């Protein structure tokens, strides 16, 4: 029963008025009694959190918890390219000449994802890395590599689920949902860092200020459902073998090719 209630909060795809009511409740002090049941239901490792459970002021506060710095060490190898989040990583190894890719039987285009046909041309024959976060995961998102933010903007209004069923049966949720698109310039090349919201209760908060973003630095966080997509030009990252699995933020998933 408890899991069904939490799944409604975390995976809801309802009318905005209902979802916004849930969001306000989850961010209010009235949701505090649900924190410990939420932790037990999703087996959240609160010993890794920067704050104690008793100091969380709401269910939302627990969900966007920060971790102790030693919990997610950032790979230090030269040119390491790291995971931006805790997630299950899926790789689209070869975008088409017109930067198309297929996920769960649905076709997407980079142009639609980032809102620019001109910029999408840079990623022809490139790679897309898709990081699926679950309610159990740490929901803050970091930078995979050191670069300069050249632009950051939001797109989309919808909030379809991005769980397995949502990806199969919603109409292209990754390119229709509300999302923040951030372009990083690295060694005179660019990558797209896209945070995709998943629900009508979704919120994407950018916490980073300034243009320089260091490898492993926090960029922002998701409230509730979420997916991160990195779009890379060809011949920029050599991915580690067998890396399509659950990964942790800061873990080396490949090497940037200078």
VOTORLO-251462 format. One record per residue: x, z, y of N, C-alpha, C in turn. Coordinates in steps of 0.1 Angstrom, whole numbers, plus 5000, padded with zeros to 4 digits. Layout:
N
XZYXZYXZY;...
***
This chain:
258
500850004988500050005000500950005013;501950095013502850105024503549975027;504049915016504749785017503849675023;502549675018501649575024501449595039;501349715043501249745058502449695065;503649725060504849685067505049535066;504649475055504749325054503849265065;502649325068501749275078502449275091;503149385094503849395107505049295108;505749285097507049205097506749055095;505749025088505448885084504148825090;503548895099502248855104502348715111;501348635108501148505116499648505120;499348575130497948585134497748545149;496548565154496348535168497248615177;497648565188498548635197498048775201;496648785203496148915208496449025197;496248985184496449085173497949115172;498749005173500249025171500849105183;500349075195500849155206500449295206;499349325200498949465198499849535189;500149465177501149525168502449545174;502949445182504249465188504249585198;503249595206503249715215503249845207;502449845196502449965187503849995181;504449895176505749905170506849955179;506649925192507649965202507250095209;506150155205505650275211506050395203;505950515209506350645202505350675191;504150605192503150635182503550575168;504450485168504950425155506050515149;506450615155507650695150507350755136;506150795133505850845119506150745108;506150615112506350515102507750485099;508650545106510150515105510650545091;510450665087510950705074510350625062;509050605062508450525052508950385052;509150325064509750195065511150185059;511950285062513350295056513250305041;512350385036512350395021511750265015;510850205021510250085016511249965014;512049955025512949835025514449885022;514550005017515950055013516950025023;516650065035517650045046518750155046;519950105048521150195047521350265061;520650365063520750435076522050505079;522750525068524050595070525050495077;524750365078525550275085525250265100;524050325104523550315118524350395127;524450345140525150425150524450545154;523050545154522250655157521650715145;521350845145520650915134519250865133;518650885122517250845120516350925130;516651055132515851135140515851095155;516851025159516950975173516250845176;515750775165514950655168513650695174;513350625185512150655193510850585188;511050475180509950395176510350315163;509450255157509750165145510650045150;510349995162511149885167512649935169;512750055174514150115177514950115164;514250145153514950145140515250005135;514349915138514549775133515749715140;515949735153517049675160518249765161;518349855152519449955152520849885153;521749955160523149915161523849985149;524949925144525749985134526950045139;527550135131528850195135529850075134;530850075143531749965144532549935131;532850045123533550025111532749965100;531449955102530549905091530649745089;531049675100531049535100532349485106;533549505099534849465104534749305106;535349265117535449125120536749065114;536548955106537748885100538748855110;540048885107541148865117542048755114;541848685103542748565100542648465111;543748395114543848295124542748185121;541948155131540948045130539748085121;539648215118538548255109537248225116;536248175108534948145113534048235105;533248325113532648435106531148425106;530448495098528948495097528448575110;527448515117526948575129525948695126;525548705113524548805110524648845095;523948955092523648985078522548885074;522648815063521648715059522048645046;521048565041521348475030521748345037;522848285033523348165039523048045031;522447945037522147815031522847705039;523447605033524247505039523547365038;523447295049523047155048524347085050;525047035040526446985040526646855048;525646775050525846645057524646605064;524646625077523546565085523646415085;522546355087522546205087523146145100;523246015100523845945112523045975124;521645995122520846035134520546185134;521446265127521346405128520046465122;519646415111518446465104518946555092;518046645088518246725076516946775070;517046815058515846845050515946985045;514947075047514847205042513547235035;513547275023512247305015511247185016;511847065015510946945015510446895028;510846965039510446915053511646865060;511446755068512446685075512546745089;513746765094514046815108515046725114;515046735128516146665135516846765144;518146745146518846825156518246815170;517846685173517346665186516146755189;515246765179514046845180514446995181;515447035173515847175172516447225186;517247135192517947175205517247115217;516347035215515546975227516346865234;517246795228518046695235518546595225;518046465227518446355218519846315221;520246325234521646295238522646385232;522446515233523346615227523346605212;522246575206522146565191523146465185;523446365193524446265188525746325184;526146435191527446495188527546545174;526346565168526346635155526046545143;526046415146525846315135526946335124;526446345112527346365100528046505100;527446595108527946725108527346815098;527346945101526847045091525947145098;524947185091524047295096524147415087;524347525092524447655085523147735089;522447775079521147845081521247985075;520948085083521148225080519748285080;519148325068517848385067517948535066;517348605076517348745077516148805070;516248915064515148985058514849115065;513749185063513449315070514549415067;515249405056516249505053517549485061;517749365066519049335073519149395087;520449405090520849435104520449315112;519649345123519049235131519749195144;520949235146521749195157522549075154;522748985163523348855160524648835169;525648795163526948785169527548645170;528648625175529248495176530248465164;530148345159530948315147532448285151;532648255164533948205168534048235183;535248235188535448255203535248125210;534348135220534048015227533448045241;533247945249532647955262531147915261;530247995266528847955267528747855278;528247735275528047635285526647625290;525647665281524247665284523547745274;522447815278521547895269520147885275;519247845266517847825271516847855259;515647865262514647885252513747765251;513147745239512247635235511147685226;510047615225509047645216508147755219;506947755214505947855216505347915204;505447845193504847885180505647995173;505048055164505648165157505248175142;505448065135505048055121506148135113;505748185101506748255093507848165089;509048225087510148145082510648195069;509748265062510048305048509848185039;509948195026509948075017508648005019;507448075019506148005020506047935034;506548005044506447945057507247815059;508447815053509247695053508647585045;507847615035507347505027506047455032;505147545038503847505042503547505057;504247575065504047565080504647425084;504247385095504647255100506047265108;507147235101508447245106508747365115;508647485110508747605118510047615125;511147565119512447585125512647515138;511847405140511947335153510747345161;509747425157508547445165508447585170;509047675163508947815167509747845180;509347955186510148005198511548025194;512547985202513947995198514847995211;516048055209517048045220518147965215;518447855223519547765219520747795229;521847815223523047845231524147755226;524747685236525847595233527147655236;528047655226529447715227530447605227;531347605237532447515237533647585231;534247515221535347565214536347455212;537547475218538547365217538047225221;537347225232536847095237535847035228;535247105219534147065211533047165212;531847135208530747225210530047255197;529447365196528547405185527247455190;526147445183524947505187524647625179;524247735187523947865181522547885184;521647875174520147885176519548005169;518948085177518148205171516748165171;516148165159514748115157513848235154;512848255163511848365160510948325149;510348425143509548395131508048435132;507648515141506348565141505748565155;504448585155503748605168504248725175;504848825167505348945173506848935177;507348815175508848795177509248815191;510448865192511148875205512648845203;513248765211514648735211515248795224;516148885222516748945234518248915235;518748855246520148825248520748945254;521749005247522449125253523749095259;524348975256525648945261525548895275;526448935283526548895297527948825299;527948715307529148645310529248515301;530248435304530448305297531248315285;532348395285533248405273532548485262;532548435250531948505239533048515228;533548635225534548645215534048645201;534848605192534448605178534048745174;532848755168532248885164531548965175;531548915187530848985198529348975196;528649075200527249075199526648975210;525748885206525048795215523648845218;522948895208521648945211520948995198;519649025199519049075187517549015185;517049025173515748985170514849105169;513649105174512649195170511749135159;511849195148511149145136511649015131;510848925125511348815117512348725125;513248655117514248585123515148495114;515748385120516648295113517648255124;518848235119519948185128520448045122;520547945131521047815127522247785135;523347755128524547705135524647555132;524747465142524947325140526347285145;527147225136528547195138528847045137;529646995146530146855145530946835132;531146715128531946695116533346735118;534046775107535446815107535846925117;534947025118535247135127535447265119;534847275108534947405099535047365085;536047425078536247415064535647535058;534447525051533747635046534347685033;534247815031534847875019533947835007;534647814996533847774984532947884979;531747854974530847954969530248044980;530147994992529748085003528248085005;527448004998526048004999525448114991;525348234997524948354991524648455002;524448584999524248685009525548715016;525548715029526748735037526548855047;527648905051527549015061528148965074;527649025085528148985098529649015099;530448925104531848945106532648895094;531948865083532648815071533148675073;534348645069534848505070534148415061;533448315066532748215058533448075058;534548065066535247945066536347955077;537047835079538047835089537747725099;537947755112537747655122539047565122;538747435123539847335122540247305137;541447355141541847325155541947185158;
***
